Amino acid sequence: MADGVALCGLPLGELTVLVVTALGYLAAGDVAFYYCQRWARRDGVMGHY
């Protein structure tokens, strides 16, 4: 994007790495949220500030 290249103008390999990386971060965040939510529910602190 720094050189003025549009997202659809990226080579297929770079676009694939971009999508896989984004999905990896999304999955890692979802797993972390799931386990933190389970932990909070088990300790009974959901909704407490």
C-alpha positions in Angstrom: 0.0 0.0 0.0 3.0 2.3 0.5 3.8 2.3 -3.2 0.2 3.1 -4.2 -0.6 -0.5 -5.1 -4.2 -1.5 -4.6 -5.1 -4.6 -2.6 -6.4 -6.4 -5.6 -3.1 -5.6 -7.4 -0.9 -7.6 -5.0 0.6 -10.9 -6.3 -1.3 -14.0 -5.3 1.4 -15.3 -3.0 1.5 -12.1 -1.0 -2.3 -11.9 -0.8 -2.4 -15.5 0.4 0.1 -14.7 3.2 -2.0 -11.7 4.1 -5.2 -13.7 4.4 -3.6 -16.6 6.2 -2.0 -14.3 8.7 -5.2 -12.4 9.3 -7.1 -15.7 9.8 -4.4 -17.0 12.2 -4.6 -13.9 14.3 -8.4 -14.0 14.3 -8.4 -17.7 15.4 -5.8 -17.1 18.1 -7.8 -14.2 19.5 -11.0 -16.3 19.4 -9.3 -19.1 21.3 -7.8 -16.7 23.9 -11.2 -15.1 24.4 -12.9 -18.5 24.7 -10.6 -19.6 27.5 -10.6 -16.3 29.3 -14.4 -16.4 29.2 -14.5 -19.9 30.6 -12.1 -19.0 33.3 -14.1 -15.9 34.3 -17.4 -17.9 34.4 -15.8 -20.7 36.5 -14.6 -18.1 39.0 -17.9 -16.4 39.0 -16.7 -12.9 38.0 -18.6 -12.4 34.8 -20.3 -9.0 34.9 -18.3 -7.7 37.9 -16.2 -4.6 37.6 
